[in-house]
Amino acid sequence: MRKEVIFAIILGLILGSVLVYGIYTANKSTTPVTEATPKTNTPPLENNPVNTLLTINSPRDGEIFSDSIATISGKTNPENALIIVTEGNHLLPKITPEGNFATSIKLIKGGNLIQITAITPSGQRQDLFLNLVFSTQ
């Protein structure tokens, strides 16, 4: 009788642990993507228009896409270096002499954190982050 009780307690602990882990994983996967936005030392564009190195025209932060391809467009100084980092790629889009740029990126299902960085020839840097969502529903 004592062996059966100990076996039932151990089995209950194992099943309970698996259940708690499953609930934890489900809750973690449903948290909004915007909570995972990294913090940078770069001031936001809206609060610092004089020092703006980079402007993103589209897409908007938090935009939801039903297609896996998104086009990022914006403006920066033509002399700046521009780097776009996606979930699985690093892109160096061409900047027109007017300072415009546009490039297509491939989104993965769910949340996509996109980092866009402009660097001046003197080394000044501005990072912008976009949270884009690709949903097939």
C-alpha positions as CSV (number, residue, x, y, z in Angstrom):
1,M,0.0,0.0,0.0
2,R,2.8,2.4,0.9
3,K,4.5,1.8,-2.5
4,E,1.3,2.7,-4.4
5,V,1.0,6.0,-2.5
6,I,4.5,7.0,-3.2
7,F,4.1,6.1,-6.8
8,A,0.9,8.1,-7.1
9,I,2.6,11.2,-5.5
10,I,5.6,11.0,-7.9
11,L,3.3,10.5,-10.9
12,G,1.2,13.5,-9.8
13,L,4.3,15.7,-9.5
14,I,5.4,14.7,-12.9
15,L,2.0,15.3,-14.6
16,G,1.6,18.6,-12.7
17,S,5.0,19.8,-13.8
18,V,4.2,19.0,-17.4
19,L,0.9,20.8,-17.1
20,V,2.4,23.9,-15.5
21,Y,5.2,24.0,-18.2
22,G,2.5,23.7,-20.9
23,I,0.5,26.6,-19.5
24,Y,3.7,28.7,-19.1
25,T,4.7,28.1,-22.7
26,A,1.2,28.9,-24.0
27,N,1.1,32.2,-22.0
28,K,4.6,33.1,-23.2
29,S,3.7,32.6,-26.8
30,T,0.6,34.8,-26.6
31,T,2.2,37.9,-25.0
32,P,2.1,40.9,-27.2
33,V,5.2,41.5,-29.3
34,T,5.5,45.1,-28.3
35,E,6.5,44.1,-24.8
36,A,9.8,42.7,-26.2
37,T,10.9,45.9,-27.8
38,P,14.6,46.5,-26.9
39,K,15.5,49.8,-25.3
40,T,18.1,52.0,-26.9
41,N,19.9,55.1,-26.0
42,T,18.6,56.8,-29.2
43,P,15.9,59.3,-28.5
44,P,12.6,58.8,-30.3
45,L,12.1,60.6,-33.6
46,E,9.0,62.6,-32.3
47,N,11.0,64.1,-29.4
48,N,14.1,65.0,-31.3
49,P,13.4,66.2,-34.9
50,V,16.6,68.2,-35.2
51,N,18.9,65.2,-34.8
52,T,16.8,62.9,-37.0
53,L,19.1,60.8,-39.2
54,L,16.4,58.4,-40.2
55,T,12.7,58.6,-41.0
56,I,10.5,55.5,-41.8
57,N,7.6,56.3,-44.1
58,S,6.1,52.8,-44.1
59,P,5.2,50.4,-42.6
60,R,3.9,51.6,-39.3
61,D,5.1,50.0,-36.0
62,G,2.7,47.2,-35.1
63,E,1.3,46.8,-38.6
64,I,-0.2,43.4,-39.4
65,F,0.5,41.8,-42.8
66,S,-1.4,38.9,-44.5
67,D,1.5,38.5,-47.0
68,S,5.0,37.4,-46.0
69,I,6.6,40.3,-47.9
70,A,6.8,43.8,-46.5
71,T,8.4,46.9,-48.0
72,I,10.2,49.2,-45.7
73,S,10.7,52.7,-47.1
74,G,12.0,55.9,-45.7
75,K,14.5,58.7,-45.9
76,T,18.0,59.4,-44.6
77,N,21.0,61.4,-45.7
78,P,22.5,59.8,-48.9
79,E,25.9,59.8,-47.3
80,N,24.7,57.7,-44.4
81,A,25.2,53.9,-44.1
82,L,21.9,52.1,-43.7
83,I,21.4,48.6,-42.3
84,I,18.2,46.7,-41.8
85,V,18.3,43.7,-39.6
86,T,15.3,41.2,-39.8
87,E,14.7,37.9,-38.1
88,G,17.0,36.1,-40.5
89,N,18.7,38.6,-42.6
90,H,20.9,41.7,-42.7
91,L,20.2,44.1,-45.6
92,L,22.0,47.1,-47.0
93,P,19.4,49.0,-49.1
94,K,20.5,51.5,-51.8
95,I,19.9,55.1,-50.9
96,T,18.9,57.4,-53.8
97,P,20.8,60.8,-54.2
98,E,17.7,62.4,-52.6
99,G,18.1,60.1,-49.6
100,N,15.1,57.8,-50.2
101,F,15.3,54.1,-49.7
102,A,12.9,51.1,-50.1
103,T,13.6,47.5,-49.7
104,S,11.4,44.4,-49.4
105,I,11.8,42.0,-46.5
106,K,10.5,38.5,-45.8
107,L,8.5,38.1,-42.6
108,I,8.2,35.0,-40.5
109,K,4.9,33.9,-39.1
110,G,4.1,35.8,-35.9
111,G,6.0,38.8,-34.6
112,N,9.0,40.2,-36.4
113,L,11.3,42.7,-34.8
114,I,13.0,44.8,-37.5
115,Q,16.0,47.1,-36.6
116,I,16.8,49.9,-39.0
117,T,20.1,51.7,-38.3
118,A,21.5,54.8,-40.0
119,I,25.2,55.7,-39.4
120,T,26.7,59.0,-40.5
121,P,30.2,59.2,-41.9
122,S,31.3,60.8,-38.5
123,G,29.9,57.8,-36.6
124,Q,26.6,59.2,-35.2
125,R,24.0,56.5,-35.1
126,Q,20.3,56.2,-34.9
127,D,18.4,52.9,-34.4
128,L,14.7,52.5,-35.1
129,F,12.7,49.4,-34.3
130,L,9.5,48.2,-36.0
131,N,7.4,45.3,-34.7
132,L,5.6,43.8,-37.7
133,V,3.2,40.9,-37.5
134,F,2.7,38.3,-40.3
135,S,-0.6,36.5,-39.8
136,T,-2.2,34.1,-42.3
137,Q,-5.6,34.4,-40.6
